[in-house]
Every structure is written in C-alpha cells, then in structure tokens.
C-alpha cells in the first residue's frame, strides 16, 4: 500500500482529500505543518501550495531535507491549473494537483 503524507492546516480540506486518497487505496498520514509529520518513509508528499513553509523559490528542496525524504513532493490548491503549475515550478516541486472544482 502506498503511503501519502498530506500537509495542510485546514481540517475540512485534510478530511476531504484524505478520504479520497484512502478510497483509492492509499495509507494517508496528515500533518498541519511539515514539522508535525511523524514519518520519513512516505511514497508521496502532498502539500498546500500556499503554505507559509514554502514561500520562496526552491524552498521545496529545504522542506524535503527537513522531512528527511526523497519522495516526490506535489503541491495542491484550487487555483487554476496554469497558476498552480507556475507556483510548482517556482518552488521546485516535483508536480502539482489542481483541486479546482
């Protein structure tokens, strides 16, 4: 079973996205901040694209070091896809997931 670390400070989003991931067969760990994460062996890290922890260019690399992981780190947000793609590139993320309805 694949392990996903989901980092977001909103309970509703965490619950909804976590529920979808669990339904798809993933084991999901949630944390409000990267510093609160209890794991270093996630297969994927999903993080809020607007988190204050990743505010400058290339900060995803620092975050991966902090987490002690080499897992891909994807940003997610409800922004239009082109804006989210730009943010992911700017911050050095491995990819992005648009949750735009």
C-alpha positions as CSV (number, residue, x, y, z in Angstrom):
1,X,0.0,0.0,0.0
2,X,1.4,3.4,-1.0
3,X,1.9,5.9,1.8
4,X,1.0,9.6,1.3
5,X,1.9,12.4,3.6
6,X,-0.7,15.2,3.4
7,X,0.3,18.6,4.8
8,X,-2.3,21.2,5.1
9,X,-3.6,23.3,8.0
10,X,-7.3,23.1,7.2
11,X,-9.3,20.3,8.7
12,X,-12.0,20.3,6.0
13,X,-9.5,20.0,3.1
14,X,-7.5,17.4,5.0
15,X,-10.5,15.3,5.7
16,X,-11.9,15.5,2.2
17,X,-8.6,14.9,0.3
18,X,-7.6,12.2,2.8
19,X,-10.9,10.5,2.3
20,X,-10.5,10.4,-1.5
21,X,-6.9,9.1,-1.2
22,X,-8.0,6.4,1.3
23,X,-10.8,5.3,-1.1
24,X,-8.2,4.9,-3.8
25,X,-6.2,2.6,-1.6
26,X,-3.5,4.9,-0.1
27,X,-2.4,5.0,3.5
28,X,-2.6,8.6,4.5
29,X,-0.8,10.5,7.2
30,X,-1.9,14.1,7.8
31,X,0.0,17.0,9.4
32,X,-0.8,20.6,9.8
33,X,2.8,21.6,9.3
34,X,5.8,19.7,8.0
35,X,7.4,19.9,11.4
36,X,4.4,17.9,12.8
37,X,4.9,15.0,10.4
38,X,5.8,11.7,12.1
39,X,7.1,9.8,9.0
40,X,10.1,9.9,6.8
41,X,9.1,7.0,4.5
42,X,6.2,8.4,2.5
43,X,5.9,7.5,-1.1
44,X,4.5,10.9,-1.9
45,X,4.2,14.2,-0.1
46,X,1.2,16.4,-0.9
47,X,1.3,19.9,0.4
48,X,-0.8,23.0,0.3
49,X,0.6,25.2,-2.4
50,X,0.0,28.3,-0.3
51,X,1.7,27.1,2.9
52,X,3.9,29.6,4.7
53,X,6.5,26.9,4.9
54,X,7.3,27.2,1.2
55,X,7.3,30.8,0.3
56,X,10.5,31.3,-1.7
57,X,11.9,29.8,-4.8
58,X,13.5,26.4,-4.4
59,X,12.1,26.0,-0.8
60,X,10.7,22.5,-1.6
61,X,14.3,21.2,-1.5
62,X,14.7,22.6,2.0
63,X,11.4,21.1,3.0
64,X,12.4,17.6,1.8
65,X,15.6,17.8,3.8
66,X,13.6,18.8,6.9
67,X,11.3,15.9,6.3
68,X,14.2,13.5,5.6
69,X,12.6,12.2,2.5
70,X,13.4,11.8,-1.2
71,X,9.8,11.2,-2.1
72,X,8.2,13.4,-4.8
73,X,6.6,16.5,-3.3
74,X,3.5,17.7,-5.1
75,X,1.7,20.9,-4.4
76,X,-2.1,21.1,-4.4
77,X,-4.5,24.0,-4.5
78,X,-7.8,25.1,-6.0
79,X,-6.0,27.7,-8.2
80,X,-6.4,27.5,-12.0
81,X,-4.1,24.9,-13.3
82,X,-1.7,27.3,-15.1
83,X,-1.2,29.3,-11.9
84,X,-0.6,26.2,-9.9
85,X,1.9,24.9,-12.5
86,X,3.9,28.2,-12.3
87,X,3.9,28.0,-8.5
88,X,5.2,24.4,-8.6
89,X,8.0,25.4,-11.0
90,X,8.9,28.4,-8.9
91,X,9.1,26.5,-5.6
92,X,10.9,23.4,-7.1
93,X,8.0,20.9,-6.6
94,X,8.0,17.6,-8.4
95,X,4.5,18.3,-9.6
96,X,1.1,19.6,-8.7
97,X,-2.5,18.5,-8.3
98,X,-5.3,21.0,-9.1
99,X,-8.3,20.7,-6.8
100,X,-10.2,23.4,-8.8
101,X,-13.8,22.4,-9.0
